[in-house]
Amino acid sequence: MAICADVSTSAGAAKLFTEVDQELGPVSALVNNAGISGGRCSITEIDEDRLRQIFETNVFSAFYCSREAVRRMSRASGGEGGSIVNVSSAAARHGGMPELAHYASTKAALDGMAIALAKELGPLGVRVNSLRPGVIVTEMHNEFGGAKLIESIAPTIPMRRPGTAHEVAEAVLWLASERSSYVHGAVIDISGGR
């Protein structure tokens, strides 16, 4: 089943969760994975619209969706608890590539949000964590050089290879599940040691 919604707006996130309620029932996990790079652009050249778009997509969407999920999962509102996983980026820790400060900033915001929400929501039965993928083979790298970029970075990764989307998905599934029931407020790198 697919539900299309613009989660970069509060109304869009509310619409998504209303449809999920009707089609699937109670929410037990949320993965905040909406994101764009915003393309390479220096801080002196980035315009307000581009900056707003990347923050709305990468940060506001996670906030709006988390709010809707908590309204349903929180034991204080009759829910059974649950898990929220923010998909951040290793760029939040090391700054990423030049001319991507806007992207790294949004991903650092997701890590901070996870830590802050963990303190607020733990007593309500909702676990919150952030996952920071490093160099992962995805279409996003195509806008920065694709396979050539990944080949040039691979030797700097202690495991000498990029990660796969499957490896990230496995980590997300673990954090969303009860198998990680005492993992809370964590920011976990999945970066091959880089």
N, C-alpha and C positions, 0 to 999 in steps of 0.2 A: 504494500500500500504506500502511496506517495501523497503527501500533502504539500502544496506549494504555498509559501508565505514569505513576506518580507519581514524578517525578524529584526531588521535594523530600526524598526519603529515599535513603540509600545503596543499600538493597535494591532500590528501584524503578529507580534508574539502572542497576544491575547487570543487572536483568531486561530492561530496554530494550536494552542493548547485547548481551546474549546472544541476544535475538530478532533483532536487526539482523545479528549474525554469521551466524545460521542462514539468514535470508531474503535478505540482500544481500551478504554476504561482508565483506571487509576495509573498515574505516572509513578514509576519507582526509580527511574534514572534519567538524567539529562546529560548529554554530551554537547558542550558548547564548542562547535567546530566551524561555524561560519567564519570565513576569513578571506581577505584579499591582500596582496602585497602593496598595492598602490603604485607599483612601478618605481623604478629608480628616479630620484629627484632630490636635488640638494635642498638643504634647509632654506637657502636664500631664494630658491626658485619655486618651491611648492606653494600652490595657491590654496586659498581657504576652502574652496569647494572640494578639492582633492583630499585635503587633510580631514575635513568633516566626513567625507565618504568612508575613508578607512577607519576612522574612530567609530562611526555609526555601525559599520559592518563588523568590525573585529571586537569592539568593546561594548558598545551600547546593546548590541544583540545579545551578548552573554548576560548582561545585567537584566535586560527585559525578560529573557527566557528563564533565567534563574529565579527571578521574582515570581513568575507564573508557576514554575515547578514547585517552589517552596510553599506557595499558597495551597498546593495540592498535597505535597509530601509531608509537610510539617505535622508533627504529633499535636501541636497546639491548635491546628485547624482540622483535626480529625484524621489526618493521614497516617500512614504506617512508617514514615521515614523514607530515606532513599539516599541516592548518591548523585552528586554533580561533579562532572569532570570537565575542566577547561582545557582545551587543546591550545597550548601556548607555542613557544618556539625557543630553541637554544639562543636565538638572537636576543631574547630578553636578558640573557646572562652575559653574552659576549658582544652584543651590539650589531651583529650581522655584518653584511657587506656595506661598503661606503654608499652614501646616498639612499639609505633605507632607514634612517633614524625614525621616520614616521611609523614604519612597520614594527621595528624593535620596541618602540614606545608602547604600541598597542598590546604587544605580547607581554611586556613587563606589567602592564595594567592588569592583564588576566591573572598573572601570578599573584599580584597584590590583592586582587579581588578574592581569589581562592583562600588566601591566608586569613583575610579579614572576615569573610563569610564563614569560615570554619569556626572561628571563635563565637560568632553570633548564632550559628545554626546547629552546632554540635548538641547543645542541650535539647534541641527540638527534633533530634533523630535524623538530621540530614548531614551526611558527610560531604565535604568539598575538598577536591584536590586539583592540582594542575599538572599537566604532562607537557614536557618540553622536548619535542622532536628536534633532532639535529638535521643533518643532510639526509633527506629521504627522497627516493626516486618518485617524484610526482610531476604532474603537468606544470605546477607553479614554477619549477626551475627552467622550463622552456623559455620564459620571458627574459631569462638572465644568461642564456647560453646552453641550456639543456645538458646533454650528455658530456659535452666538452667541459662545462663548468664542474660537473660532478667528478669527472676523471681528474681534473686538476686539484680538487679538494680531497679526494679519497686518500692520498698518501699522508695527509695531515690528521687523519682519523686513526686512533690507535688500532681499531679493528681492520683498517685498510680497505674499507668498503662503505658505501652508503647503506642506509637502512631501507626497509621496504614498508609500503603502506600496511602490509599484513602484520609486520612486527609492531607497528604503532597501534593497529586495531586490537591486537592481543593485549597490549598494555591498557588500552581504554576499557576493554571488556573486563579485565581483572579489576581495575579501579571502580567500575560501575557495579561489580558483583559483591556478594557477601564474602567472597574469598579474601577480600581486602578490608574486612569489617573494622579493623583497628587502625587503618591508614586514613589519616584525617589531617587536613591542613598542610599536606605535603606538596612539594614541587619536585617532580621526578624527571630527571633527564633520561631521554631515550636517544642517545647520540653516539653510540659506539665509543664512548670515552672522550669525545672531543669537547 
